Amino acid sequence: MENQLKEINLLDIINTVRKEKKIIFSLFFLGLILGVAWFFLAPLKYEGTTFIEIGSIKRMHGLYATEEQYIEDPVNLVGKIRNGIYGVEVSEAVNIRNTLLIEIKILDKDYDKVKEDFNNLNKAIVESHKIKMQKEKEEIGKLLSILEKEIQSIEKDISFLTLRGQQVGSLYLEIDRVQAELERIESTALIFIPTEVIKEPDVVEKKPSVFIPLFSAILGLFLGFSLAFIKSSRH
């Protein structure tokens, strides 16, 4: 009984296709033609790709780096680029895994605009990172100045208390502590590695996918079958 039902259903499908083949094939070829037309007539677009490497600050003791600080966290920078913080709309921005590399893509119908957007974006990122690096240098300079002034202040206290015959042993210990901190900072070599564009924008024509005509034809075929069975079910 079950086999008979399957045979009947299969025969119904075949009969429906035979009866409504005009609709089915008409929509199939219509979809194919539209897909081919879109492939050849779609507005031309240009896509550019560039890579930026985030800079870092390395603290060296002797020949070895004891600490490395990124100028900006890669995930944070990607988020800012995607959200248009730098005033440029991008089609894609990703951090290459386990690196400081950021891959950026821009898509637009205007070739010159793609080049201009890349120039503005790269310049904005590099300049903002230069400012951060300069602030870091200034902070280190301020810290050294504070420690030097602290030593001078303690030395004055020692001189004053010595004249009055008071104990100053604890102050000498404090000078030793501050002096050690000052020497530690001064002996730490700071290497500033700036953020830079390691690959200039490569702008190429972005053509529609070659699969568009196929997808369009399949969609037309699906619509054709759907209409055929809807029409058949009403009779």
Residue, then its C-alpha position, 0 to 999 in steps of 0.5 A: m500500500e505504501n509503495q503504491l502511494k509513493e508511485i502515485n505521488l511520483l506520477d503526480i509530480i511527473n504529470t504536473v511537470r509535463k503539464e506546466k513545463k512551459i511555466i517552469f522552463s520560462l521562469f528558469f530561463l528568465g532567472l538565468i537571463l536576469g542573472v547573466a544581465w546582472f553579471f555584465l551590467a552591474p555597476l563596477k566597484y573597486e575594492g582596496t586592501t591594506f595592512i597596518e601593524i600596531g606599534s609597541i613600547k619595549r622596556m629593555h634591561g640589558l639585552y632582553a625585553t622585560e615588558e612590551q606594551y602595545i600602543e593600542d589593543p588590536v581588538n579595540l582598534v578594529g572596533k573603532i575602524r568598523n564603527g567609523i570613528y576615524g570618519v571612513e566607512v570600511s567593508e571589513a577590518v580584522n585582526i590577523r590572529n596572534t599578530l599586531l596586524i590589522e587587515i582593512k578593506i574598503l569597497d566603493k564604486d569610485y576608484d579615487k574615493v577608495k584611495e582617498d579613504f585609505n589615505n585618510l584612514n591610515k594617516a588618522i590611525v598613525e597620527s593618533h598612535k604617534i600622540k599616544m607614544q609622545k604622551e608615554k615619553e612625557e609621562i616617563g620624563k615627569l616621573l623622573s623629574i618627580l623622583e629627582k625633586e623627591i631626592q632633593s627634598i629629602e637631602k634638604d631635610i637631612s641637612f636641616l635635621t643634622l644641624r639640629g642634632q636629630q637622627v636622620g638614619s631613616l631619611y638616608l634609607e628613604i633616599d636609597r629607596v628613591q635613588a634605586e627607583l630612579e636608577r632602575i628607570e634610567s637604566t631601562a632602555l625604552i624602544f619605541i616601535p611606531t605604528e606603520v602601514i606595511k602594505e600600501p592600498d592595493v585597489v582592484e576591480k570588484k566584479p560580481s560573483v560568477f555564481i550569480p547567474l546560476f543562483s538566479a537560474i535555480l531561484g527561477l526554477f524553484l519559483g517555476f515548480s512552486l507556481a506549477f504545483i500551486k496551479s495543479s492543486r487548484h484543479 
